[in-house]
Amino acid sequence: MKSCTGFQFLLCLVLGFLPRFGVAQPSESLDFVEGRYFEVVGTDNRSVSFVNTLGEHIVELCASYLQVGSHEFPQRIFVALRPEEHVEFDGDYQINTRARGQVSLDFRWESALNLETVCRALTEAYIVRYANFNYGPEASERIRYWVMSALGSQSYLSLRPAQQGQYIQEARQAGLLKITSLLSLEWGVGREGELSPRQGYWVLYAMRQRGILRSDIGALLDRAVAGQDVSDALEVAIQPTDVDQQPSTLDIWWQRQMVQYLSQDTEYYESLDASRVWIAELANFDTYRASGGDLKTLMGLWEQRDNQSLRAILTARREIIALRLERVNPAYFNSAQSLGALYETALESYRRFEFIHAFTTYLSDWEDTKRLHDMTDELLDAPLSE
């Protein structure tokens, strides 16, 4: 294989997988796309292109959380979109690991396959590759179930946020595991049982709603990918910051939060476009400048933080964000939260480095979410399968 270069390598790779994929019939010429993280082969060009683009979107989402390890894998993940007559496994998809960390993902590619399943499979294959690359060749056997479930669900809801209503209804009807049981469950055990693949999403959701920093959430997710039980660390993270409030055990916190979250209206979240416009308006100071205010950019908030007119505006906007945060589209939650934190820092902090950190966090969240939003629009316009 080392002697293959460029097109020769591509041809060798496709031919090498043909016995497993099944020889294409005259009407089933194979199409192949080589992306940054995935190599996708199938008999329908639109499906192949769609899966590659969707995979890139999912990698961006996973990488935005998993920042401890490296994402620079030496081999791409091979994805085969198999027609029914070339499927030799049960279920909608199958993930296999091979020598030198190689990972392959095979789909039963048919019209009944839904977008959520495709998102989940691509997420799982990517995390298996990430785990084995960063934490050892057998690390994928120790991955915790909740982190696979959380990131797989989040990748789907980033494209279909309105479907969170279905998650709420399912959790109401079937219930959720105790948090300690959920955090200790390994991926292999969980997927062999009858546990809903959506259960772990609520751990991620609860951490975000608690206001835990994205970097700290990412560190917990990474530890779960490495096979660690994060119960103790999460219990520390959810303790109240106000010294007057009573500390809580992890189980009590989880029970209270789930009662609250699962009682909410299922028609709760705004559209991506509405949340984007809302946040952009709250970060816009054109009216303030038109009335004589001296503020060129958001970075200028620090120098102008003693201006009483500006402080009144920031205070009002901070309160508006707090009131509406629960309704913002999940994809824009971090952006809204970090904008509110930026305004609070400008109002309350006396340390410039804290303001700079808040500013860069908001800017990063905002740009990342806009990019994902634009990619989402492209993905939703693409067909899943003919």
C-alpha positions in Angstrom: 0.0 0.0 0.0 2.9 2.3 0.6 3.7 2.4 -3.1 0.3 3.9 -3.9 0.2 7.7 -4.3 -2.5 10.2 -5.3 -5.0 8.6 -7.6 -3.3 5.2 -7.3 -3.8 5.2 -3.5 -7.5 6.1 -3.9 -7.9 3.3 -6.5 -6.1 0.8 -4.3 -8.2 1.8 -1.3 -11.6 1.4 -3.1 -10.6 -1.9 -4.7 -9.3 -3.2 -1.4 -12.8 -2.7 0.1 -14.8 -4.0 -2.9 -15.0 -7.6 -1.6 -16.6 -6.4 1.6 -18.7 -3.8 -0.1 -19.9 -6.1 -2.8 -19.1 -5.8 -6.5 -21.3 -3.0 -7.9 -23.8 -4.0 -10.6 -23.7 -2.1 -13.9 -26.2 0.3 -12.5 -24.3 0.6 -9.2 -21.1 2.4 -10.1 -19.3 3.4 -6.9 -18.8 7.0 -5.9 -16.1 8.0 -3.5 -15.4 11.2 -1.5 -12.2 11.7 0.5 -12.7 14.4 3.2 -10.5 15.4 6.1 -11.7 12.8 8.5 -13.8 10.4 6.5 -13.6 8.4 3.3 -17.1 7.7 2.0 -18.0 5.2 -0.7 -21.5 4.3 -2.0 -23.5 3.9 -5.1 -25.3 7.3 -5.0 -23.2 10.4 -5.4 -25.6 12.7 -3.5 -25.7 10.3 -0.5 -21.9 10.0 -0.5 -21.4 13.8 -0.6 -24.1 14.3 2.0 -22.5 11.9 4.5 -19.1 13.4 4.0 -20.4 16.9 4.7 -22.5 15.7 7.6 -19.4 14.0 9.0 -17.4 17.3 8.8 -20.2 19.0 10.7 -20.1 16.4 13.4 -16.4 16.5 13.8 -16.5 20.2 14.3 -19.1 19.8 17.0 -17.1 17.0 18.8 -13.8 18.9 18.5 -15.4 22.0 20.1 -16.0 19.9 23.2 -13.1 17.4 23.1 -10.0 19.6 23.4 -7.7 17.5 25.6 -6.5 15.1 22.9 -5.5 15.4 19.3 -7.8 15.2 16.3 -5.0 14.8 13.8 -5.4 11.1 13.0 -3.1 9.4 10.5 -5.9 7.5 8.8 -9.4 8.6 7.9 -12.5 6.7 9.0 -13.8 4.6 6.1 -17.6 4.8 5.6 -19.5 2.4 3.3 -23.1 3.1 2.3 -24.2 -0.4 1.6 -27.3 -1.3 -0.4 -29.4 -4.0 1.3 -28.1 -6.8 -0.8 -24.6 -6.2 0.3 -25.2 -6.0 4.1 -23.9 -8.8 6.3 -24.7 -7.5 9.7 -27.8 -6.8 11.9 -29.1 -3.3 12.6 -28.7 0.0 10.8 -24.9 0.3 11.1 -21.8 -1.5 12.3 -18.5 0.0 13.6 -15.2 -2.0 13.3 -11.7 -1.3 14.5 -8.6 -2.7 12.7 -4.9 -2.7 13.0 -3.0 0.6 13.6 -6.2 2.3 14.9 -8.2 2.2 11.6 -12.0 2.5 12.1 -14.7 1.6 9.5 -18.4 2.3 9.6 -20.8 0.4 7.5 -24.4 1.6 7.0 -27.4 -0.3 5.8 -28.2 2.5 3.4 -31.9 2.5 2.6 -34.7 5.0 2.6 -35.9 4.0 6.1 -32.6 5.1 7.6 -33.2 8.3 9.6 -31.0 11.4 10.1 -30.7 10.8 13.8 -29.2 7.3 13.3 -26.7 8.6 10.8 -25.6 11.4 13.1 -25.2 9.0 16.0 -23.3 6.4 13.9 -20.8 9.0 12.6 -20.4 10.4 16.1 -19.7 7.0 17.6 -17.2 6.1 14.9 -15.4 9.3 15.3 -15.2 9.0 19.1 -13.9 5.5 18.8 -11.1 6.8 16.6 -10.4 9.7 18.9 -10.3 7.4 22.0 -8.0 4.8 20.5 -5.7 7.5 19.1 -5.4 9.4 22.3 -5.9 6.9 25.0 -4.5 3.6 23.6 -5.6 0.9 21.1 -8.1 -0.7 23.5 -9.5 2.6 24.9 -12.8 2.4 22.9 -13.8 -0.6 25.0 -13.9 1.6 28.1 -15.8 4.6 26.7 -18.7 5.6 28.9 -22.1 5.3 27.4 -23.3 8.7 28.4 -20.6 10.6 26.4 -21.5 8.7 23.2 -25.2 9.4 23.8 -24.6 13.0 24.7 -22.5 14.0 21.6 -24.5 11.8 19.2 -27.7 13.5 20.4 -26.2 16.9 20.3 -25.0 16.4 16.8 -28.5 15.6 15.7 -30.2 18.4 17.7 -27.8 20.9 16.2 -29.5 20.2 12.9 -33.0 19.5 14.2 -33.4 21.5 17.5 -37.2 21.3 17.4 -36.9 17.6 18.0 -35.9 18.1 21.6 -39.6 17.9 22.3 -39.4 14.2 21.3 -36.5 13.7 23.8 -38.6 15.3 26.5 -41.6 13.1 25.8 -39.5 10.0 25.6 -37.8 10.8 29.0 -41.2 11.5 30.6 -42.6 8.2 29.5 -39.6 5.9 30.0 -37.8 7.7 32.8 -34.1 8.3 33.2 -31.4 6.2 35.0 -30.0 7.5 38.2 -27.1 9.8 37.4 -24.5 7.6 39.1 -25.7 4.6 37.2 -25.6 6.5 33.9 -22.1 7.9 34.5 -20.7 4.5 35.3 -22.1 2.6 32.4 -19.7 1.5 29.6 -20.7 2.0 26.0 -20.5 -1.6 25.1 -22.8 -2.6 27.9 -25.3 0.2 27.2 -25.7 -0.4 23.5 -26.3 -4.1 24.0 -29.2 -3.4 26.4 -32.5 -1.6 25.8 -31.3 1.7 27.1 -32.4 4.7 24.9 -29.4 6.2 23.0 -30.8 9.6 24.0 -30.3 9.2 27.8 -26.8 10.7 28.0 -28.0 13.9 26.3 -29.6 15.0 29.5 -26.3 14.9 31.4 -24.8 17.4 28.8 -27.9 19.5 28.9 -28.0 19.7 32.7 -24.3 20.7 32.8 -24.9 23.5 30.3 -28.0 24.7 32.1 -26.1 24.7 35.4 -23.7 27.2 33.8 -20.6 25.0 33.9 -17.9 26.5 31.6 -17.7 24.9 28.2 -14.0 24.1 28.8 -14.9 22.3 32.0 -17.7 20.4 30.3 -15.3 19.4 27.6 -12.8 18.1 30.2 -15.5 15.9 31.8 -16.5 14.6 28.4 -12.9 13.8 27.5 -12.4 11.9 30.8 -15.6 9.8 30.0 -14.1 9.1 26.5 -11.0 7.8 28.3 -13.2 5.5 30.3 -13.3 7.3 33.6 -16.3 7.7 35.9 -16.7 11.5 36.4 -19.2 11.3 39.2 -17.0 12.9 41.8 -15.8 15.6 39.5 -19.3 16.5 38.4 -20.5 16.6 42.0 -17.9 19.2 42.7 -18.8 21.2 39.6 -22.5 21.4 40.4 -22.1 22.8 43.9 -23.6 26.3 44.4 -21.2 29.2 44.2 -23.1 31.2 46.9 -21.7 30.3 50.3 -25.2 30.8 51.8 -26.7 27.9 49.7 -26.6 24.4 50.9 -24.4 21.9 49.0 -26.1 19.1 47.2 -25.4 15.5 46.4 -25.2 14.5 42.8 -28.3 12.3 42.9 -30.4 15.0 44.6 -29.2 17.6 42.1 -30.0 15.3 39.1 -33.5 14.4 40.4 -34.4 18.1 40.9 -33.0 19.2 37.6 -34.8 16.5 35.6 -38.1 17.2 37.3 -37.7 20.8 36.2 -36.5 20.2 32.7 -38.9 17.5 31.8 -41.9 19.6 32.9 -41.1 22.3 30.4 -43.2 23.0 27.3 -42.1 20.8 24.3 -42.6 23.7 21.9 -40.0 25.7 23.7 -37.1 26.7 21.5 -36.7 29.4 18.9 -35.5 28.7 15.4 -31.8 29.0 14.6 -32.4 32.2 12.6 -34.5 33.9 15.3 -31.8 33.2 17.9 -29.0 34.5 15.6 -30.8 37.7 14.9 -31.6 38.2 18.6 -28.0 37.8 19.8 -26.7 40.0 17.0 -29.1 42.7 18.0 -28.0 42.4 21.7 -24.4 42.8 20.6 -25.1 45.8 18.4 -24.5 49.3 19.7 -25.4 51.4 16.6 -28.2 53.2 18.4 -25.9 54.1 21.4 -23.3 55.4 19.0 -25.9 57.4 17.1 -26.9 59.1 20.3 -23.3 60.3 20.9 -21.9 57.3 22.7 -18.1 56.6 22.1 -18.0 52.9 21.5 -16.3 51.6 18.4 -16.2 47.8 19.2 -17.2 45.5 22.0 -13.6 45.6 23.2 -14.3 49.2 24.0 -16.7 48.2 26.7 -13.8 48.0 29.2 -12.6 51.5 28.7 -16.2 52.8 28.8 -17.4 50.7 31.7 -17.8 53.6 34.1 -20.1 55.5 31.7 -23.5 55.5 33.4 -25.6 55.4 30.2 -23.6 52.5 28.9 -23.9 50.7 32.2 -27.7 51.1 32.1 -27.7 49.5 28.7 -25.5 46.6 29.7 -27.5 46.0 32.8 -30.8 45.8 30.8 -29.3 43.6 28.2 -27.9 41.2 30.8 -31.3 40.9 32.3 -32.9 40.3 29.0 -30.5 37.5 28.2 -31.1 35.9 31.6 -34.9 36.0 31.0 -34.8 34.6 27.5 -31.8 32.2 27.8 -34.1 29.2 28.3 -35.8 29.8 25.0 -32.8 30.4 22.8 -32.1 27.7 20.2 -29.8 25.1 21.8 -27.2 25.7 19.1 -26.9 29.4 20.2 -27.1 28.7 23.9 -23.3 29.1 24.5 -23.2 32.3 22.4 -26.1 33.9 24.4 -24.6 32.8 27.7 -21.1 34.1 26.9 -22.5 37.4 25.7 -24.3 37.8 29.0 -21.1 36.8 30.8 -19.2 39.5 28.8 -21.7 42.2 29.9 -21.6 41.0 33.5 -17.8 41.1 33.5 -17.8 44.6 32.1 -20.1 45.7 34.8 -18.7 43.9 37.8 -15.0 43.0 37.2 -12.0 45.1 38.1 -9.5 42.9 36.3 -8.9 43.5 32.6 -7.7 40.0 31.9 -11.1 38.7 33.1 -12.8 41.0 30.6 -10.5 39.9 27.8 -11.2 36.2 28.6 -14.9 36.9 28.5 -14.6 38.7 25.2 -12.6 36.0 23.5 -15.0 33.3 24.8 -18.0 35.2 23.4 -16.3 35.8 20.1 -15.3 32.2 19.7 -18.7 30.9 20.7 -20.4 33.3 18.3 -18.2 32.6 15.3 -18.3 28.8 15.9 -22.1 28.8 16.1 -22.5 30.9 13.0 -20.3 28.6 11.1 -22.3 25.5 12.3 -25.5 27.3 11.5 -24.5 28.0 7.9 -23.4 24.4 7.5 -26.7 23.3 9.0 -28.6 25.2 6.4 -26.5 23.5 3.7 -27.1 20.1 5.2 -30.8 20.5 5.5 -31.0 21.3 1.9 -29.2 18.1 1.0 -31.1 14.8 0.5 -30.3 11.9 2.9 -30.8 9.2 0.3 -32.7 8.6 -2.9 
